[in-house]
Amino acid sequence: MKRIVAIEEGGRLTSQLGEGYELFNFPSWEGLKAIEKVDLILLDSSLCPSGLGAVIRGCNQTHPQIPIIVCSEKVSTSLAIEAMREGAYDYYPLSGSHLSLREVVEEALKAEKKGKVARLPKLAPEGEEPLIGESPEMLEIYKLIGQIAPSDISVLIQGESGTGKELVASAIHQNSPRRGKPFLAVNCASIPDTLLESELFGYEKGAFTGAVERRRGKLEQCDGGTIFLDEIADMSPAIQSKVLRVLEGHEFYRLGGNKGIRVNVRVITATNKSLVKCVREGSFRVDLFYRLKLASIYLPPLRERRGDIPLLAHHFLKKFSTQFNRQIRGISPQAMELLKDYPWPGNVRELENNLQTAVILAKGDVLLPEHFPINQEEEKPPSGEEFKDSYTKLFSDLINPLFDELRTTHRGKIYDKLTGSLEKALISLTLKRLRSNQVRAAELLGISRNTLRDRIRKHGLY
């Protein structure tokens, strides 16, 4: 029987587990000293007066390599990142999660049995995070940030424009050992190639007309820190090769210079395009692509996490009410419904701009629908039929160039070949995005867990 210790008061955590475990409760981590063998630790984050990191380290002192699940009343950005950064196995909000605590515990025990529970470098807690959202999608991102921040690996952040990719990059930097060192962001799409090269690498005096003095580039300026290269897909092949040299050899040359300059810089990149497609088209180096994608984060568009819209809207309301010295006390129910129904093609950035305008236009102390500059014709989200048609066209466009070959190589088996390949690709992608969590993958796909396991075996996706 698995032995589980809960560091809590009142037994709220252990009461959710049911039968089948040997359960213990202690009000502090020091109670662990009284138990010789422990299989899993549940930690109530409210019982950490000395800081979450200090308590996790205390647990590891008495029982090293034991999975720790940090629990809190509701989703907290800073707690989720800190828990994973400090080496917890998982972070679990008691309210708002579609999984039960027992399911999370079972997953952790299975991972521990397979030797998949890893410990991460320990860091002191950092301040409040700028990311906002309590949806399951954002919670996974917070935990992923906490896991990859302590290392120095390159990170590729993918997502549509306006989803907050720079905020994620900043959060990674602020929770890494490089915090306190420079964090510089460069938008590769907004700077012409000739200027981007000098912006990144700097130049020597006389390197070109107008270079009247030596200038240090962004890479040199953030030595010891982190550089964030946004819209990396728009970078020219010539500059791509120089960035690859920095990643592989930590060295570059200023324009007009012949002396190598060594730097210690973490590189985080972002794009709203498909780099795989760019590689296939020959506009992006395949070796650079794999070098940048040592870790990958996908930021979902706002329309896929509508539950975060009220939270974001009230955050921006408070921000702009203070900025413009307006006494706005809230958003009307009708206006909030308008915000929740709108598809937000510009994502969080568009929502922020709309709140700014609404705060300025409001004549009373409540924001009304007429205060938001959303075009009513564009508010209506696509219907299910329109989505269906768009997917049909997408698949038709993909299959059309291959159809003649399929007729020759898979005659009589075309249907099985294509549907099987689509199923394998969809399940593989879902598992990758959800970090191989089968419970969440089955819930997202809308199939039973037994069905998912059967498909994993069928397609060899272990």
Rosetta blueprint (number, residue, H / E / L):
1 M L
2 K E
3 R E
4 I E
5 V E
6 A E
7 I E
8 E L
9 E L
10 G L
11 G L
12 R L
13 L L
14 T H
15 S H
16 Q H
17 L L
18 G L
19 E L
20 G L
21 Y E
22 E E
23 L E
24 F E
25 N E
26 F E
27 P L
28 S L
29 W H
30 E H
31 G H
32 L H
33 K H
34 A H
35 I L
36 E L
37 K L
38 V L
39 D L
40 L E
41 I E
42 L E
43 L E
44 D E
45 S H
46 S H
47 L H
48 C L
49 P L
50 S L
51 G L
52 L H
53 G H
54 A H
55 V H
56 I H
57 R H
58 G H
59 C H
60 N H
61 Q H
62 T H
63 H L
64 P L
65 Q L
66 I L
67 P L
68 I E
69 I E
70 V E
71 C E
72 S E
73 E L
74 K L
75 V L
76 S L
77 T H
78 S H
79 L H
80 A H
81 I H
82 E H
83 A H
84 M H
85 R H
86 E L
87 G L
88 A L
89 Y L
90 D E
91 Y E
92 Y E
93 P E
94 L L
95 S L
96 G L
97 S L
98 H L
99 L L
100 S L
101 L H
102 R H
103 E H
104 V H
105 V H
106 E H
107 E H
108 A H
109 L H
110 K H
111 A H
112 E H
113 K H
114 K L
115 G L
116 K L
117 V L
118 A L
119 R L
120 L L
121 P L
122 K L
123 L L
124 A L
125 P L
126 E L
127 G L
128 E L
129 E L
130 P L
131 L L
132 I L
133 G L
134 E L
135 S L
136 P H
137 E H
138 M H
139 L H
140 E H
141 I H
142 Y H
143 K H
144 L H
145 I H
146 G H
147 Q H
148 I H
149 A L
150 P L
151 S L
152 D L
153 I L
154 S L
155 V E
156 L E
157 I E
158 Q E
159 G L
160 E L
161 S L
162 G L
163 T L
164 G L
165 K H
166 E H
167 L H
168 V H
169 A H
170 S H
171 A H
172 I H
173 H H
174 Q H
175 N L
176 S L
177 P L
178 R L
179 R L
180 G L
181 K L
182 P L
183 F E
184 L E
185 A E
186 V E
187 N E
188 C L
189 A L
190 S L
191 I L
192 P L
193 D H
194 T H
195 L H
196 L H
197 E H
198 S H
199 E H
200 L H
201 F H
202 G E
203 Y E
204 E L
205 K L
206 G L
207 A L
208 F L
209 T L
210 G L
211 A L
212 V L
213 E L
214 R L
215 R E
216 R E
217 G L
218 K H
219 L H
220 E H
221 Q H
222 C L
223 D L
224 G L
225 G L
226 T E
227 I E
228 F E
229 L E
230 D E
231 E L
232 I H
233 A H
234 D H
235 M L
236 S L
237 P H
238 A H
239 I H
240 Q H
241 S H
242 K H
243 V H
244 L H
245 R H
246 V H
247 L H
248 E H
249 G H
250 H L
251 E E
252 F E
253 Y L
254 R L
255 L E
256 G L
257 G L
258 N L
259 K L
260 G L
261 I E
262 R E
263 V L
264 N L
265 V L
266 R E
267 V E
268 I E
269 T E
270 A E
271 T E
272 N L
273 K L
274 S L
275 L H
276 V H
277 K H
278 C H
279 V H
280 R H
281 E H
282 G L
283 S L
284 F L
285 R L
286 V H
287 D H
288 L H
289 F H
290 Y H
291 R H
292 L H
293 K L
294 L L
295 A E
296 S E
297 I E
298 Y E
299 L L
300 P L
301 P L
302 L H
303 R H
304 E H
305 R L
306 R H
307 G H
308 D H
309 I H
310 P H
311 L H
312 L H
313 A H
314 H H
315 H H
316 F H
317 L H
318 K H
319 K H
320 F H
321 S H
322 T H
323 Q H
324 F L
325 N L
326 R L
327 Q L
328 I L
329 R L
330 G E
331 I E
332 S L
333 P H
334 Q H
335 A H
336 M H
337 E H
338 L H
339 L H
340 K H
341 D H
342 Y L
343 P L
344 W L
345 P L
346 G L
347 N H
348 V H
349 R H
350 E H
351 L H
352 E H
353 N H
354 N H
355 L H
356 Q H
357 T H
358 A H
359 V H
360 I H
361 L H
362 A L
363 K L
364 G L
365 D L
366 V E
367 L E
368 L L
369 P H
370 E H
371 H H
372 F L
373 P L
374 I L
375 N L
376 Q H
377 E H
378 E H
379 E H
380 K L
381 P L
382 P L
383 S L
384 G H
385 E H
386 E H
387 F H
388 K H
389 D H
390 S H
391 Y H
392 T H
393 K H
394 L H
395 F H
396 S H
397 D H
398 L H
399 I H
400 N H
401 P H
402 L H
403 F H
404 D H
405 E H
406 L H
407 R H
408 T H
409 T H
410 H L
411 R L
412 G L
413 K L
414 I H
415 Y H
416 D H
417 K H
418 L H
419 T H
420 G H
421 S H
422 L H
423 E H
424 K H
425 A H
426 L H
427 I H
428 S H
429 L H
430 T H
431 L H
432 K H
433 R H
434 L L
435 R L
436 S L
437 N L
438 Q H
439 V H
440 R H
441 A H
442 A H
443 E H
444 L H
445 L H
446 G L
447 I L
448 S L
449 R H
450 N H
451 T H
452 L H
453 R H
454 D H
455 R H
456 I H
457 R H
458 K H
459 H H
460 G L
461 L L
462 Y L
